[in-house]
Amino acid sequence: MGKLFGTDGVRGVANSELTPELAFRLGRAAGTLLKKPEQRTAIILGKDTRISGSLLESALAAGICSSGVDVYATGVIPTPAIAFLTKSMNACAGAVISASHNPFGDNGIKFFNNTGYKLADELEEQIEALVLGDMENLPRPTGNDVGRIIYFHDAANRYVEFLKEKINASFIGLRIVVDCANGAVSEIASRVYRELGAQVITIHDRPTGININEKCGSTHIESLQEAVLKHHADLGIAHDGDGDRVIAVDEKGQEVDGDKIMVICGLHLQKKGELRNKIVVTVMSNMGLKKAFEKEGIEVFETKVGDRYVLEKMLEVKAVLGGEQSGHIIFLQHNSTGDGILTALHLLSVVKETGRPLSELAKQMTTYPQVLVNVRVKDKSAWVENLAIKQAIAVAEKALGGNGRLLVRPSGTESLLRIMAEGENKAQLEKITEQLKEIMLKELG
């Protein structure tokens, strides 16, 4: 078995790569390392709507309980709710069973520490070492010290109230369409928006266990775009499977991605004196975002792809806003991880406070053409030392010159290489990425 933890926990095909046996070992190792010494403690455990969620939940909970830690089981709930509840309940950790935007056959397990932040790399490595090693010498509490499973029936209500308290605005007069991705926000998202006054039309809010993210949600916004136009809505909101991302659609049916959402919310916070003149994004963010912020004297910090790296940099430079083009956006004054509903509430607040339509607000950023290509390969790390690929990248970068950029990186969760080319000429970008893809497939496919 190779390395377990990627950029967002442990992921794999449920019951094949991510087995209940592995989930049990992860629970036992995490419980042993994360529990508070000399006192009874608990891990808050949630999941999304995948059919395999209950299978893995049972095994993970059993592993945690075997380490002498209680489990507060929330059932289906968004990932950011676990981050919030872990801190507010003074638990020793939080755990989520989800593969976010991946297809339903995949699943994942990720952990939060006692303050609601994702675990540091070093702690994940310690858990991994225990899981992959001999666990027989780990403590086995007995009698009254065995962990219990406690069903946390009020978890969703606490999260809803938390979200409503963070926004000082009424959305009366706004009509919105909400795509719940048949995922973890299916019962919560529309409730929050309605209780704050919005007129809400929901789509893809009937999870079956196998339809999560299926032609819907933040990675497939076509049906949301159609619904916004059909219902003459002010805007549309697309969540992902576990509720930590959001993509918007304006009243004209045009996509407003994570970059534009950050520009809209960031510039609004700057005008109110709340942004601290800085923002953190990843290398995938569009050049237009950087230009929009730099024009207003706001410093832009870049990290490699992954919300954990965005968060690390935010804490380092004391930024209050950061995120990814994919819609994983962190408002650090309110929650310790990306929160799709919270982000949507901030976006709706800007629309309401300014009285401007979303299409007009989105024009604060000029989007430069970007072409993204995924290449499925056998070994996603082998490209770094491959001479043919290195030469092809050098040729491509020379062709782009100073008017664009090229980024090649391995996926953090799949056996893919991702190519991103950005510049002024889309046809040139498409040609460059296709040529690179062919060489990668020949060398590594």
Order of alpha helices (4+ residues) and beta strands (2+ residues): beta-beta-alpha-beta-alpha-beta-alpha-beta-beta-alpha-beta-alpha-beta-alpha-beta-alpha-beta-beta-beta-alpha-beta-alpha-beta-alpha-beta-beta-alpha-alpha-beta-alpha-beta-beta-alpha
